[in-house]
């Protein structure tokens, strides 16, 4: 190894380090204000300069490589004098009142050199911006290190902060040139996180003070699984910051992870169990609530049998809690009627990947984004739904990776893409088949990979030959030339990685669309190698884990078929497993409506708000004899139709693990105590199990004890202990404690064998068609600042950034319908209607609409229909034929007594 000498000490070092990195490894401190290891060195402040023998002048340690034979001095008198002079000059114009504020890196540097008495400036009210709900700006404190500018550019890729003028007239302002609230800021907080002076601060810290404790945990929002450090003071969460060494998020968070934590203290948080009597909720003791639920479940089983009950696990709950939920369903209730919200989002991904490759999960890791030469993003507005991954994709494109975006809307990533393909909603299969046809017909197949790893090629080539780009263009509306160019990029500029979202899966052929993506990967050899693969962007924080733990009617823990693992689980649980396939969520609702399913326990899941065709969902839930809702708040399901409400602890208030979309198991740790008396989800389930006469198997004392039982039945996760997770997340398969985990699946073979077969997928248009009466197509989806049913985010200041659902309308359609921004519009379909404000959006194409579904006041799923994926029953949220009518305020006032802005229409 190369050697150098630092302050007279000879050291060995790894090539590629800067001098500053070496100093940090040796715990030698030098002042530095402009450096952040997440961005490229800029050497602006010049405080980290050191002397290197043989060089004529000092060099910045942050930007100078450490080389063989260097002799470095870090604190000689000349250098210390230079640092003191620089800090003194900065202090003279800095507001003097900061000396009494919490310590910043700048203030710490001044104190270390005894210079706080030289603070001689004053705050300038004209440089204060308090417009943003989370960020406070006071550019009086700015020292022009440009860290905010660089981290916004190089980590987030938003380019919000702009440098105006030069010299003493330099100013850093938002790109709006007005306020931060009016800028393109996405509230990720990276600029606040890096600011060394307090020019940018979190308002929560100003309001509640600095944290007295820090706890590392995993974000409770999307399936990216960002690790974060959460600060608490006096039992209250006051701030969150990204874990700098996190493998998933690389020291970054989004607006939800960074700021949307205060839902735990929302005034409507339910803190005691309730039972509905005579149409009114009555608060009861935990003992009475447990007894009531146990008694009603026993009665249902005695009268109707185990097929009449069902349990829904939660994508917001931990792996341990979902494991206990499905074990409760199978052992205590004797039913395989257990499911989770994966059914309405990525069940098609899991089913397609399992059927074709043998594992129903992402093949690769987020780190492969940086290794891919081509990235294919299908049906995912990643910068809104998975913002940290979206930022990584943007940065990869800025560094030169090819980016192909497939989405009907012009999403943000389209601005960075080589190609943006805009298929008509529901026509992904002809588009992907045409890409496969180009790869085959132009000889772009990876022949070596095909010979070793792929079967059914001859039959597939005969099938795919007629799917020319010209034929696809007529069906999907994408130009044939663009299809050819996308296919060539994906096949030739390898490794190529595909990432897909709900725009691919929430269709009547969602599973088959994902199979088409797998076909592309098999044809081009983009499997089993870094920078490649087929990777679903899972929606909620633990939706991958909920299904994988066994909240799935056909599979047990590990996503193994029930009959394949029956003996192993019956032995481990010392109990028989029910026979036959259970009902999935949509089948549960069908059965409830038909009268054959009588009781449902829904854990952390607002079924009424999020399921399609809300009228039939409401009818189904209303037909139940018992509806147990377990959540943090009275959600729409509980408020309208619940029989029992069981309040539980939030993820910030308990221990456990989550599984992110790249198969990584990560720890969830308790940051603050839950409200008095509240239990974790698993504790509630275990208490009811014992009340129903099943103490054995439900006497867990901790989340770790549950996890150890999981490891005993799940061979692919056997090596992932809590002790190992203290050192960071681990990706399964990880069969032993010596195994490092698996970053890339299918490197040598597939679980189904050496070869995987190409699938021949024909196109079948959705039954949901436009017509003269319903001429527009509505697509539903998520927004940056709200999350799913809004259970958590709507109880934070994110509600100021996205106050309610809105209808995005193209400029052409807005003119035709005489609609303007803020106008109210009634959206009618064959299934129902909803009323919401209009947003005229240049990203939309004529004939297509987009709306989010986060607010119960709108209840957008009154509009969506009953059609489902043929393989998994996943609803078709992305294609609904509608008409739009402008609503006058007079009409709205007149209808307020009969439904207000969420009027309904039954079929």
N, C-alpha and C positions, 0 to 999 in steps of 0.2 A: 504493500500500500504506500501511496505517497506520504511524505512527511513535511511538516512545517514547524516553525517555532513561533509561539505566541506568548508575549510577556516573559520570555526566557524559558518557557516550557516547551519541550519538543513533543509533538503530537503526530499520530498517524490519522489520516482522514480518508474518507471515500471521495473519489473524484466527482466533481460536479457541484460541490458545496460552494456557497459564497462565504466570505469572511464572517459575515454576521451570523450565518447558520452555524458555523464552527464555534463562534463565541457563545452562542446560545447553548450549544451542546456542552460547553465547558462551564456554563453558569457564570460567564463573564459579562457583566452588564455595561452597555454603552447606551447613552441616551439616543432615542430616535423617535421622531414624530410623524414622518411621512411614510413609514413602511408598514405594509400589511402583507403577510405571507400569501394571502389569497390573490394578490395581483402582482404584476410585474414591478420590479424595483424602479423607482423614479429618481432617487437621490436628490430630492427637492430641499429638504431641511438642512442637510449637510452636518447634522449633529453626530452621526455615527462614524464620522471620518476617523481613520487610524493612520499611523505612520507605517510604511513598509520600507525597510532598508533597501536603498538603491533607487528608490523613486523620488523625483524632485519635490513632490508636493503630496499632502495627505490625500487618501482615497476614501470614498464612501464604502463602508463595510457591506451595506445592503446590496450594492450593485457590482462589487468586485469579486471575481472568482478567486478562490483559494487555490494556489498553485504550489507544486513541488518546490521546496527550498525557500519559500517565503519566510522572512523574519518580521514579525508584526509587533508593534507596541500600541496598546489601546488607550493608555492614560498618561502619556508624557505631558510635562507642563505646557508645552506649546499647544498641544491639542486641547487640553483642558481650558486654557485661556481662550482659544477660539470658540469652544462650546459656550463658555460663560458670556462672551461678547454677543454671540448669536441669540442666546436666550434673553439677554438683557434688552436687545433691540426689539424682540417680539413682545416683551413684557411692557414696554413703554406705551404701546398703543392698545394694550389689552384691558378690558374693563376691570377696574380694581375690585369690584364686588365679588368676582369669582373666587377670591381668596377665602370667602366664607362658605362657599358651596362644596358639595362632595368632590372628592379628589378626582381629577382627570389625569391622563398621561402628561399633558402639558403642565398642569399644576404640580404634579409630582416631580417633573424635571426641574421646575423653578425652585421647589423646596430643597431638592437635593443639592442645588448650587447656591442656596441662600438668597434667592432673588425675588421672593414674593413681595418684598417691600418696594420693588421697582414697578409693580403693576400701576400704570398711570392713566389708562384710558377710561372711557365711560360707554355704557350701552347707548346705541342709537336706535330709538323707536322705529325709525324708517327701515331698519334692517331686521325687524322682528316680524315673523310670519306665524300666526297661530291658527291658520285656516284648516289645517289637517286634524282629523280627530285623534290621531295617535302621535304625530311628530311635531315637536316644537322647534322652530328655526329662529336663531338669533345670530346673524352673520357679523354682529359686532365682535363676536368671539373667534371669528375665523382667522387662521394664521396662513391660509393659502398653501396648505400642504397638498391639496387636490386629491386627497384620499377618497372623498365622497364622489368626485368626478370619476376617478379611475375604477372604483369598485362597482359603481353603477354601470359603467361601460363594460368592464372585463369580467365581472361575475354575473350580474343580472342581465346585462345586454339591453338596458332600457334607455340609456343615454339621456337621462333626465337633466342632470346638472350641467350647466353651460358656463363657460368662462367668458366674461365680457371684459374688454379693454385690456390695458397692459400697465405694468409698473404700479405706481401707488394708486392708480385708478381701477385696478383689477377688482372685479366683483364676480362671485359665483351665484348664479340665479337658476331657478327651474326653467325648463324649456318653454314654459308658458310666458316667461318674462313678467309674470304677475305673481300668483301664489302657488304654493306647492299643491294645494287642493285642485287647482285648475290645470295642472301639468299632466304629463303622461306617467307620473309616478304610480307604481303598483303596490306601494306600501310594504315592500319586503323588509325594510329596516336595515339593509346592509350599510347604508350611508351613516345611520346613527351608530351602528355597531362599530364602525371603523373610526368615526370622528374622535380626534384626540383632545378636543378642547371644550366640548359641550356646545359648540355652535349648532349642532343637531342633537336633540335629546328626545327620549321617550317621555311622553306626558305622564305615563303611569308612575315613573320614578319621581317626577316633580310633585305628583299628587300624594304618593304614599311612602316615599323614601326609598333608600337603597335596601336591597335584600340583606337579611342577616343569615340566610342559608341558601345553598344552591343544590339542586338535585338533578342528576342526569336521567332523562327519560326519553320516550319516543312520542312523536307528535300524534295527537288523536284524530287527525283529519285524513288525508288521502292515502292511497296505497304506496306512495313513494317511501314513507317510513323514515322521515328525517329525525335524526337524533338532536336533542336540544337540552340545554341547561336552563332549568326553571328556577327563578329566584323568588323567595317568599320572605315575608316580614309580618310578624304578629299573626301568624296563621292565615295570611292572605297572599295569593300569588300577585307579585307586583311587576314581574318582567319575565321575558324569555329571550334566550339568545341561542344561536346555532352552536352545536358542539364543533369546535374547530377541527378535530381529528376524525369526525364522523365519515365513514366510508361511503355512505349513501349521499349525503348532501354537501360534503366538502366545505363546511363552514358557512352554509347558506340556509335561509328559511324563506317562506312566503308570508303573505299578510296574515293568513289564518294561523300558521304555526307561531309566528312572531307575536301576534297581538290578540288573537281571538281566544283568550283563556278565561275571561272574567265571567263566562256563563256559569261557572261553579258558584258564584255569589249572586246569581240573578234573583230578584225578589219573588219570582213565582216558582222557585225551586221547591219541590214537594219534599217534605222531611218526615212524613209519617204515612203508614199505609192507610188506604181508604177503600171502603166498600160502598157501592151505589145501592141506595134503598129508596124506592119511590121516586126515582128520577133525580135524587140528590146524593152527593157524596157525603159519607160519614167517616170521620177519622176514627181509626181503631188501633189497638195495640198490635205489635208484631205477632204475639201469641194468637190473638183472635184472627188476624189475617191469615197466618199459616194454617190454622185450624179450618178456616172457611175454605181456603183453596183446596186443602187436602180432602176435606169432606165432599166438596162438589166434584172433584176429580174422581174420587172413589165411587160416588153415586153414578156418574156418567159411565164409568167402566162397568159397573154392575148392570146397568140398564141397557147399554148400547154396545159394550165391548171396546177393545183397544183401537179398532179402526175409526172410532168416533172421536178420538182426541188427537191433537197435534201440538207440536212445539216449534217455534221459530227462534233460532239462535240469532246473534247480533254481530254485525260487522264492526260495531263499535266496542264490543266486549273483547276480552282477552282470549288467547288460545285456550287457557285453562278453563275459562268460564264456558266457552262453546263446547269443549270436551265434556264437561259436566252436564250441560244441557242435553246433548245427544245421548249421553249415558242414562240420564234421567228418563228421557223418552223411551229408550229401548228396554231398560231394566225395570223401572218403576211402573211406567204406563204400558209397557209391552207393545209398543208401536214403532214402526219405522217412518211414521208420519212426522218427519223432522226436516227442516229446511232453513234457509237463511236468505238474505237479500242478494246473494250471488245469483239467485234464480232470475232476477230482473236486470242483471247487468252482464257479468262475464261467465255465466254458466256455459254459453256457447264456446268461449275460448278454452275452458277446461275440458269440455267434451271433445272438441276438435283435436286439441293437442294430445289428449289421452288416447283417442281412437287412432290417430295417425302415427304418433311417435312413442306412445306408452307412458307419458307423464303429462298430467294436466296442469302445467305451469310454465312460466317463462323459461326459455332455453338459456338465456344469457343474463348479464348483469348490467346495471346502469353504467359501470365503468367502460363497457364496450362502446358507449356513445362516442367516447374520445378516440377509440380505435377504428371505428367504422369509416370507410371512404364514401359510402353512400348510405343515407338514412331515409327510409320510406315510412312516412307517418300517415296512417289511414284512419279516418273517422275519429280523430282526437284533437280537440282544441287544447293542446298540451299546456300552453302558457297560462291557461285559465284553470284547467282541471287538475294538472300536476305541475305547478309552476316551477319547482326547482328542477325537474327533469326538462321542462320547456326551456329554461335558461341554459341548461347544459347543451341542448340541441342547438339553440341559437349560437352559442359560442363555438360549437363544432362547425357550424356553417360559416361563421365569420372567419374561422381558421382555414377554410377551404374544403371541408367535407361537402359532398353533393347532397342536396336535400330535395326530396320529392314529396309533396303534400297532396293527399287525396282527400278532398272535403268539399261539399257543396258550397260552403261559405268561404269567403276570403278571410281566413283566420290570420292571426298575427304571424305565425310561422310562414305563411305564404309570402310575406315580404322578404324572407331570407332564402326562399327556395329557388332552386334551378328551374323546377317545374311545379305548377299548381294545376292538378287535374280536378275538375269540378263535375263529378257525375251527378245525374239526377238522383235524388234520394231513393234508396232501395235498389240501385243498379250496380252495386260493387262487383257482383259475380261476373257479368259480361266484361267489365273492365279488366278484372284480374285474369280471367280466362284469355282475354286478348293479349295481355302481357305475356302469359305463358305460351301462347301461339307464336308470338314474335321470337321468343327465346328458342323455341323448337325449330321454327322454320328458318331462322337465320343462323343456325348452328352455334348458338351461344350457350348450349348445355355444357355443364362441367362433366366431361366424359369419364374422367377418372373416378369422380365421386359416384356417378351413376352406376358404373360397373360394380363398385364395391358396396354401395349403401342403399340403392334404390331398386324397387321392383315395379312391375306393371307399366313399364315405359312404353312398350309397343302399343298396348291398348290405349294408353293415355294419348299418345301422339295421333292415333287415328281419331280419337274423340275430339281432340283440341283443334285439329286442322281447320274445321269450318269456322272457328271463332276468330275470324280475322279482325283487325282493328276497325276496318270499315263496317263490319257487321256490329261490332260493339258500339261504335260511334252512333249508329242509328238508335240503339237501345239506351245508352247512358249519356249521350250528349257531349262526350269528350272527343275532340278531334283525333282522327286516326294517327296523325303525325305525332301528336303529343304522347299517345299510348306507346308508339314505337320508341320514342326517345326515352320514356320512362323505363321501358323494358330493357333497353340497351344499357342505360346507366346502372340499373340494378344488377344486371348479369355481368357487366364488364368491369365496372369500377368497384371491385370487391376489396375487403369484405363489406357486405351489405347487410344492414340491420333493419328489420321492420318492427315498428311499434304501432299498436292499434288500440282504439278505444271503443266506446259504446256506439259510435257511429257505424262501426262494423257489425256489432253483435246484436243490437236491439232491432232486429228485422226478422221477418218470417223465414229467412234463410241465413240467419246470423252464424250458426254453427258451420254451415257450408262455406260461407264467406271466409271464415278463418281457415278452413281447410284449403281454400284457394291460395291463401298466403303461404301455408305450409308447402303446397305444390311449388310455388315460386322458389322457396328456399331449397327444396329437394332438387329441383332442376339445375340450380346454379351452385350447389355445394355450399350454400350459406347456412350451414348447420354444423354444430360441433366444433366451432372455432371462435376465437375472440373477434369482436367487432361485427358479429353476424346474429343469426337467430330470428325467432318469431316471439315477440314479447308483448303480451297484453298489459296495458296500463290499468291495473286494477283500481276500482273506484274508491271505496272506503278503506280506512286504515287497516282493518283486519278482515276484509272480505275474502282474501286468499286463505287466511287462517281459519275463518269460520267454517267454510266448506271442507277444508282439509282436515279439520279436527273431527269431522263426521256429521256436521249439521247438513245433511244431504240424504235424501230418501233411499238412494241405491248404494251408498258407499259408507264405509266406516272410517275411523281415524287413519290418515295416510292416503285417503282417497282410493281405498281398495274396495272392490266389490264385496258385498256382504257375504255371499256364499264362499268366496275365495279365502276369507279370513275368519269365518264363523268359529271354527274350533279354537283358534288362538284367542279370540276375544271371550268366548264362553269360559275358557279356562282361566283367563286373567280376571274376569269379572265374577267368576263363580255363579253364573246365572245364564239361563237360556236366552238366546236372541230371538226376536220375533221373525216369523217366516214371511216371505213375500216382499215385493217392492212397496215402499211407502208412497204416500202422496206428496208431490212437491207443492210449493206455495200456491200456484194457480189452481192446481187440482184440489187443494184444501178449500179454496174459496168456492170452487164448483160444487164440492161435496157439501159444504155448509149451506149453500143456496138450495141444494137439492134435499137437505134435511138429514143427510146421513152422517155428517160431522157435527158434533154437538159442543165441543169445548176446544178452545185455542189459547195457548200461552205464548204471547208475543214479547220477546225480550229485545229492548233497544231498537225497535223497528216501528215506524209510523206507517202501518199498512195502508190506511185509508188515504193518506196524502200522496204516497208514492206509487201505489199500484195503478195500473191503467183502468180506464172505463169505470170511474169512481162510483157511478150509480150502482153498477152490479156489485162492486166491492162492498159498498155500504149495505146493500141488500143481504149479501152473504154474511157479513159480520153481525148484522141485526138479527139474523136467524139463529145465531148461536145461543145456547143456554148459559154458557160461561165464556167470558172473554177476559183473560188476565193480561194486563199490560204492565210491563216492568221497564221503567225508564227514569230519566232524571226529572222530567217535566210531564205535565198532562199534555200529551201530544194530541193530534186531531183524532186519532183512533180512540184514545181513552176518553177524550172530552165528549165525543158523540155517543160512543157505543160500549165503553168499558164496563165490566162488572166489578173488577177489583183492580186497584192500582197499587203497585209495589215500588216505592222509590229506592234507588240504589246509588252507590258511590260512582263518581266519575273516574276516568282513567288517571287523573292527577291525584286521586285519593286512594289508590290501591296498588297492589303488586301484581306482576304477571309478565306476559310476553305478547307481542304482536308478530305477525308474519307479513312482510311487505311483498310487493309484486314481483320482486326478483328472488323470492324464496328465502329471504333472510329473516331469521328469528332474532328479535331484539328485545331487550328488557324494558318493561314498564315499571316505574318506581313511584312510590307514594311521595308526593311533594308536600301536601297539606292533609290534615285530617278531614274526613267527610263531616257533614252536619251530624250532630249527636243522634245516635241510634241507627244511622244508615249502614247497610251491609253491602258487601260486594255481591255481584250477581250469583257467583258460585255458592256463597253462604246461604242465600235465599233458597236456591234449588236444593241444597243439602238439607236445610231445615224442613222443607216440604217432603222430601224423600223420607226423612226419618219419621215425620208425622204420618206418613202413609205406610209405615211398617217396614221400611227398607233402610235400616241403619247401616248394614254392612255395605261397604263400597261407597258410602257417602259421609264418612267421618273424617274428612280431610281437615287438617289444622292450618294449612297454608297453601298459597299458590304454588310454591316450590314442590310441595308434596304431590299436588295434582300433576305438575309437569313431570315429575319422576315416574308417575304411573303412565303418562302419555309416552314417555321414552321406552317404557317396557312393552308397549303394544305397537309402537310405530318404529319399525326397524330403521327407516331412513333418517330418523331424528334421534336415534339412540345415543349418539355421541355428543349431543348438545345439552350440556348441563348448565345450571345457573352459574356455577363457578366459572365455567369457560365464558359465559356471556358477560361476566363482569369485565372482560377484556375487549368486548365488542361483539357485534352481531355475527352470526354464522349462517351460511346458506346450506340447506339440505340439498341432496343427500349428504349425510354425515353420520355414517353407521357406527363409528367408534370414537372414543374420546381422544384418540391419537389422530383421527382424520381431520384435515384442515377445513373441510367443507368444500362445496362444489360451485365454482363460479360459472362454468359452462357445461351444459348437459350434452349428452350424445356424442362425445368426442370420438369414441371408438365404435360404439354400437348403440342400439336403442333397447329399452326394456322389453320391447316386443320382438327383438331379434336383431340380427345383423342388418337387415334391410327394412326400409319403410316403403309402403306402396303409395304411388301417386293415386289421387282420387279423381274420378270423373264426375264433375259437378255441373249439372245443367241449370239453366236459369228459369225460375218460375216467378213471374211478377207478383207483387203483393195483391191480395184481394182488395186492399184499400186503394180505390182509384178516384182520381179527380173526375168531375162532371160539370155540367153547366151550373148546377146548383151549388156544388162545392169545388170551385175551380183552382184553389190554392193548396199547397202542401205545407203543413206545419211540421217543423222539426223541434223537438224539445231537448234541453240539455242544461248544463251547469254554467255558473258564472264565477268569476274569480273570487269575489268577496263573500259568497254564500256557499253553503255545503249541504248538498242533498236535501233533506227535509227541513233544514234550517234549525233543527233542534238546539244546536249549540251556537252557531254563528248569528242567528237572529237575536240572540240575547247578549250580544256584544256591540261595540261601536262599529263593527262591520255593517250593521244595519244602516248607518249613515252613508256608507260608501255604496251600498246596493240595497236601497230601502224596500223595494218590492219587485215582483216579477214584471217584466215589460215585454211587449211584442215588437220584435225587430222586423221592419218592413223595408223593402227596397224603395229607392227613390221613385222608380217608375210606378210601382203599385201604390205608393203614398199619393202621388199625383192623381192617379186614376180614381182612387177611393176618397180623395179630398181629405187626407189625413196629414196631420203635422205632429211634431214632437210634443208629447204630453197629452194629446187627445186621447180620449177613452174609446176603445174599440171592443165590440163584442165579437168573439170568435165562436162560430157555430160549426159543428160537425154532425155527422149522422148519429153521434153517440151522446152529445151534450153541448154545453156552451160554457164560456167563461168570459169575464170582462176584465181588461187590463189596459194600462197606458201604452201608448205607441212610442217607439223609438225609430226614427227614420235612419236607416243604417246602410252606408255605402258598401258594406261587406256582403249584403244580401243581393240575390239575383231575382229578377222579376218572376213571380209565380211561386216563390218560396218564402216562408216565414220562419222565424225562430223565437222561442220563448223559454224562459227558465221556469222551474216548477217548485220553487223553494217556499212559497208562502201559502198558508192555509186560507187566507182571505180570497185569493184567486182560485185556488184548487184547480190548477190547469188540467189535471188528469180527469176532470169531468169531460174533457174533449177527446182524449185519446181512446182508441178502440180496443176490441177484444182479440185481435189477431196475434198469433204466437209463433215462435220458432218451432219448426216441426220436430226438432230433435230434443230440445230442452224446455219448451214451454216459455222461454223468455219472451216478454211482450214486445210488440213492435211500436216503440215510442217514437221512432224517427220518421214515420210516414203516416200522416193523418190528413185526409182531404177536408178542407174547411172553406168557409166563406167568412168575410170580415165586413162588419158594419160599424160605421161611426155612431157613437152613442152621445146624444146631447145631454147636457146636465139636467135639463127638465125631465127627460125620460128616465135618467138615472135616479133622480129624486123621487119620481113617481113609483119606481120599482123597489125602492129601499125597503118598503114594508114586506116585500115578498121575495126576499133573497138578495137584495142589494147588488153589489158588483160581482157576486158569484152565483147568479141565477142558474138554474139547472133545467135540462130538458130530458125527459125520459123517452126511451124508444118505445 
